[in-house]
């Protein structure tokens, strides 16, 4: 992985009212300096901060827990919030409790005894906009804002390309920063939910492929597991662990998505659409559709017409 040091700023005169907009970002090397930020004490800085360790070590503290951020690890912060990120030679000795409910050194505090100078080479992105909130909430629910990402993962590659572009004379067109941020946040969530570094069991891959190809013909998970030569319980455990979703839920999503397309692009009656997409009949189809979409099939068809 090659990259250049440097930071960029983005002028958002036309994008400030957009749901997503980029403020600044880049790659910094912090060493032999005071680098310590309490995110509930920054009146001149707000929004959202993504920060990823390329080399060295940094620290992130949130709600009394201290995280050591080695290469491949990072954090996502909503500012203001009760969190802190910093560089130090002696974590325990230099500990100062931030305001809020962190009143003593964290239980998992790490002490360094070597004399190696501290340094932290980091990739960061600072952005804002009301559309970030759902992504931030999801990230916090998944990992409390602290994550591990492969340097070859899609979100990191996206940021390295952006950093190269904007530190070598490139610029963003109107609304482009929002477009880039949306793609980045979606890629980040996908990666945290299903890391590319995790090798999926071939059984799960085969099950998913069969469901994508034959969702309308399969009678259910019992038939699918039988064709794979395993029990339904084994398939459910393995598939859920690998894919982050149960096979039944995966199959249902495929069927509902196809039925939604049929509702919008045909005049077929509900019974025909139900049978075409693997449902036992229109009554069951309507029940499952409403549960997943929040509308009946008829309401959905009318709302999009």
C-alpha positions as CSV (number, residue, x, y, z in Angstrom):
1,X,0.0,0.0,0.0
2,X,1.6,3.3,-1.1
3,X,0.4,6.7,-0.2
4,X,1.7,10.3,0.3
5,X,1.5,12.4,3.4
6,X,-0.6,15.5,3.1
7,X,-4.0,16.9,4.0
8,X,-6.8,18.6,2.0
9,X,-9.6,21.0,2.7
10,X,-12.9,21.2,0.8
11,X,-14.7,24.4,0.2
12,X,-18.5,23.7,0.5
13,X,-20.1,27.0,-0.3
14,X,-22.7,25.3,-2.5
15,X,-22.9,22.0,-0.6
16,X,-23.5,23.2,3.0
17,X,-27.2,22.5,2.8
18,X,-26.6,19.1,1.4
19,X,-27.4,16.0,3.6
20,X,-23.7,14.9,3.3
21,X,-20.7,17.1,2.8
22,X,-16.9,16.7,3.2
23,X,-14.9,19.1,5.3
24,X,-11.3,17.9,5.2
25,X,-9.1,14.8,5.3
26,X,-5.7,13.4,4.5
27,X,-2.8,11.5,5.9
28,X,-0.8,12.9,8.9
29,X,2.2,11.8,10.8
30,X,2.0,12.8,14.5
31,X,5.1,12.2,16.7
32,X,7.0,13.8,19.6
33,X,4.2,16.4,20.1
34,X,1.1,17.0,22.2
35,X,-1.7,15.4,20.3
36,X,-4.7,14.9,22.6
37,X,-8.3,15.8,21.9
38,X,-11.4,15.6,24.1
39,X,-14.3,15.5,21.8
40,X,-16.7,17.1,24.3
41,X,-14.5,20.1,24.6
42,X,-14.1,21.3,21.0
43,X,-16.4,24.3,20.3
44,X,-14.5,25.0,17.1
45,X,-14.8,21.4,15.7
46,X,-18.0,19.4,15.1
47,X,-19.4,16.8,12.7
48,X,-18.0,13.3,12.3
49,X,-14.5,12.0,12.3
50,X,-13.2,8.7,10.7
51,X,-9.6,8.0,11.7
52,X,-7.6,4.9,10.6
53,X,-4.1,3.8,11.7
54,X,-1.6,3.3,8.9
55,X,1.6,3.0,11.1
56,X,2.4,3.4,14.7
57,X,0.0,3.5,17.6
58,X,-2.7,5.8,18.8
59,X,-5.4,5.6,21.5
60,X,-9.1,6.1,21.6
61,X,-11.1,6.4,24.8
62,X,-14.9,6.2,25.0
63,X,-17.2,5.7,28.0
64,X,-14.4,4.5,30.3
65,X,-12.8,2.1,27.8
66,X,-9.4,2.6,26.3
67,X,-8.7,1.1,22.8
68,X,-5.1,0.7,21.5
69,X,-5.2,1.5,17.8
70,X,-2.5,-0.4,16.0
71,X,-2.2,-0.5,12.1
72,X,-5.5,-1.6,10.6
73,X,-7.6,-0.2,13.4
74,X,-9.5,3.0,13.7
75,X,-12.4,4.9,15.2
76,X,-15.5,6.8,14.2
77,X,-16.6,9.7,16.4
78,X,-19.6,12.0,16.4
79,X,-18.4,15.3,17.7
80,X,-19.3,16.5,20.3
81,X,-19.4,13.3,22.3
82,X,-17.7,11.9,25.4
83,X,-14.6,10.4,23.8
84,X,-10.9,11.2,23.4
85,X,-8.1,10.3,21.0
86,X,-4.5,10.9,21.7
87,X,-0.8,10.0,21.3
88,X,1.4,9.4,24.3
89,X,4.4,7.5,25.5
90,X,2.9,6.4,28.8
91,X,-0.9,5.9,28.6
92,X,-1.5,5.3,32.3
93,X,1.0,7.9,33.6
94,X,-0.5,10.6,31.4
95,X,-4.1,9.7,31.9
96,X,-6.5,12.5,32.6
97,X,-10.2,11.7,32.9
98,X,-12.5,13.6,30.5
99,X,-15.8,15.1,31.6
100,X,-18.8,12.9,32.0
101,X,-18.8,9.4,33.4
102,X,-15.1,8.7,32.9
103,X,-13.7,9.5,36.3
104,X,-10.8,7.1,36.7
105,X,-8.2,5.3,34.5
106,X,-9.9,2.6,32.4
107,X,-9.7,-1.0,33.5
108,X,-7.9,-2.1,30.4
109,X,-5.4,0.8,30.5
110,X,-2.0,-0.2,29.0
111,X,1.3,1.0,30.3
112,X,4.4,1.3,28.1
113,X,7.8,0.9,29.6
114,X,10.0,1.2,26.5
115,X,11.7,4.3,25.4
116,X,10.7,4.2,21.8
117,X,9.2,7.5,20.7
118,X,5.5,7.5,20.1
119,X,4.2,8.1,16.6
120,X,0.9,7.8,14.9
121,X,0.5,7.9,11.1
122,X,-3.1,8.1,10.3
123,X,-5.7,8.5,7.6
124,X,-8.6,10.7,8.5
125,X,-11.8,12.1,7.0
126,X,-13.9,14.9,8.6
127,X,-17.4,15.4,7.3
128,X,-20.9,16.4,8.3
129,X,-24.6,16.5,7.4
130,X,-27.9,15.2,8.7
131,X,-27.7,12.0,6.6
132,X,-24.7,10.7,8.5
133,X,-26.7,10.1,11.7
134,X,-28.2,6.7,10.7
135,X,-24.8,5.5,9.6
136,X,-23.2,6.6,12.9
137,X,-25.9,4.9,14.9
138,X,-25.4,1.7,13.1
139,X,-21.6,1.8,13.4
140,X,-22.0,2.4,17.2
141,X,-24.4,-0.5,17.5
142,X,-22.0,-2.8,15.6
143,X,-18.6,-1.9,17.1
144,X,-19.0,1.0,19.6
145,X,-17.2,3.2,17.0
146,X,-13.9,1.1,17.0
147,X,-13.1,-1.2,14.1
148,X,-10.5,-3.2,12.2
149,X,-10.2,-2.8,8.5
150,X,-7.9,-4.4,6.0
151,X,-5.7,-1.9,4.1
152,X,-7.1,-3.5,0.9
153,X,-10.7,-3.1,1.9
154,X,-13.0,-0.9,-0.2
155,X,-13.5,2.0,2.2
156,X,-9.7,2.4,2.8
157,X,-8.9,2.2,-0.9
158,X,-11.6,4.8,-1.6
159,X,-10.1,7.2,0.9
160,X,-6.5,6.7,-0.4
161,X,-7.7,7.5,-3.9
162,X,-9.5,10.6,-2.7
163,X,-6.5,11.7,-0.7
164,X,-4.2,11.3,-3.7
165,X,-6.6,13.1,-6.0
166,X,-7.1,16.1,-3.7
167,X,-3.5,16.5,-2.6
168,X,-2.2,16.6,-6.2
169,X,-4.3,19.4,-7.5
170,X,-7.6,17.7,-8.1
171,X,-11.0,19.1,-6.9
172,X,-14.6,18.0,-6.4
173,X,-17.5,19.1,-8.5
174,X,-20.7,20.4,-7.0
175,X,-22.4,17.7,-4.9
176,X,-19.6,15.2,-5.5
177,X,-18.5,15.1,-1.9
178,X,-21.9,14.0,-0.8
179,X,-21.9,11.3,-3.5
180,X,-18.5,10.0,-2.4
181,X,-19.4,10.1,1.3
182,X,-22.5,8.1,0.8
183,X,-20.6,5.4,-1.1
184,X,-17.9,5.4,1.5
185,X,-20.3,5.1,4.4
186,X,-22.1,2.2,2.7
187,X,-18.8,0.5,2.0
188,X,-17.7,1.0,5.6
189,X,-20.9,-0.6,7.0
190,X,-20.7,-3.5,4.6
191,X,-17.1,-4.1,5.5
192,X,-17.6,-4.0,9.3
193,X,-20.6,-6.3,9.0
194,X,-18.8,-8.8,6.6
195,X,-15.1,-8.2,6.5
196,X,-13.3,-9.2,3.3
197,X,-10.6,-10.7,5.3
198,X,-13.0,-13.3,6.7
199,X,-13.1,-16.5,4.6
200,X,-16.6,-17.7,4.2
201,X,-17.3,-21.4,4.3
202,X,-17.9,-22.8,0.8
203,X,-21.1,-24.3,2.1
204,X,-22.6,-20.8,2.7
205,X,-21.4,-19.5,-0.7
206,X,-23.1,-22.5,-2.4
207,X,-26.3,-22.0,-0.4
208,X,-26.4,-18.3,-1.3
209,X,-25.8,-19.1,-5.0
210,X,-28.5,-21.7,-5.0
211,X,-31.0,-19.3,-3.4
212,X,-30.2,-16.5,-5.9
213,X,-30.7,-18.8,-8.8
214,X,-33.7,-20.8,-7.5
215,X,-35.5,-18.7,-4.9
216,X,-38.8,-19.1,-6.8
217,X,-38.5,-22.9,-6.9
218,X,-37.2,-23.8,-3.5
219,X,-39.8,-25.0,-1.1
220,X,-37.8,-23.8,1.8
221,X,-34.6,-24.2,3.9
222,X,-35.3,-27.9,4.5
223,X,-35.1,-28.6,0.8
224,X,-32.0,-26.4,0.4
225,X,-30.2,-28.1,3.3
226,X,-31.2,-31.5,1.9
227,X,-29.7,-30.7,-1.5
228,X,-26.5,-29.7,0.3
229,X,-26.4,-32.9,2.3
230,X,-26.6,-31.3,5.8
231,X,-29.3,-30.6,8.4
232,X,-31.3,-27.4,8.4
233,X,-29.9,-26.5,11.8
234,X,-26.3,-26.9,10.6
235,X,-27.0,-24.8,7.5
236,X,-28.7,-22.1,9.6
237,X,-25.8,-21.9,12.1
238,X,-23.0,-21.8,9.4
239,X,-24.8,-19.4,7.0
240,X,-25.7,-17.0,9.8
241,X,-22.1,-16.9,11.1
242,X,-20.7,-16.3,7.6
243,X,-23.3,-14.0,6.1
244,X,-24.7,-12.2,9.1
245,X,-28.2,-13.2,8.2
246,X,-30.2,-16.5,8.5
247,X,-30.8,-18.5,5.3
248,X,-34.5,-18.1,5.7
249,X,-34.2,-14.3,6.0
250,X,-31.9,-14.3,2.9
251,X,-34.3,-16.3,0.9
252,X,-37.3,-14.2,1.9
253,X,-35.4,-11.0,0.9
254,X,-34.7,-12.4,-2.5
255,X,-38.4,-13.3,-3.0
256,X,-39.7,-10.0,-1.7
257,X,-37.3,-8.0,-3.9
258,X,-38.5,-9.9,-7.0
259,X,-42.1,-9.5,-6.0
260,X,-41.6,-5.8,-5.6
261,X,-40.3,-5.6,-9.2
262,X,-43.3,-7.6,-10.4
263,X,-45.8,-5.3,-8.7
264,X,-44.2,-2.3,-10.3
265,X,-43.7,-3.7,-13.8
266,X,-46.7,-5.9,-14.4
267,X,-50.5,-6.0,-14.0
268,X,-50.4,-9.5,-12.7
269,X,-52.8,-10.3,-9.8
270,X,-51.4,-11.1,-6.4
271,X,-51.9,-14.8,-6.6
272,X,-49.8,-15.0,-9.8
273,X,-47.0,-12.8,-8.3
274,X,-47.0,-14.9,-5.1
275,X,-46.7,-18.2,-7.0
276,X,-44.1,-16.8,-9.4
277,X,-41.8,-15.9,-6.5
278,X,-42.0,-19.0,-4.4
279,X,-44.8,-18.1,-2.0
280,X,-47.5,-20.7,-1.2
281,X,-50.3,-18.3,-2.0
282,X,-51.5,-14.7,-2.0
283,X,-52.6,-14.7,1.7
284,X,-49.2,-15.8,2.9
285,X,-47.4,-13.5,0.4
286,X,-49.4,-10.5,1.7
287,X,-48.6,-11.3,5.3
288,X,-44.8,-11.6,4.6
289,X,-44.7,-8.6,2.3
290,X,-46.4,-6.3,4.8
291,X,-44.0,-7.5,7.6
292,X,-41.0,-6.7,5.5
293,X,-42.0,-3.6,3.5
294,X,-44.5,-2.0,5.9
295,X,-47.2,-1.9,3.2
296,X,-49.5,-4.4,1.7
297,X,-48.6,-5.4,-1.9
298,X,-51.6,-3.4,-3.2
299,X,-50.6,-0.3,-1.2
300,X,-47.0,-0.6,-2.4
301,X,-48.2,-0.9,-6.1
302,X,-50.4,2.2,-5.7
303,X,-47.8,4.2,-3.8
304,X,-45.3,3.8,-6.7
305,X,-47.8,4.1,-9.5
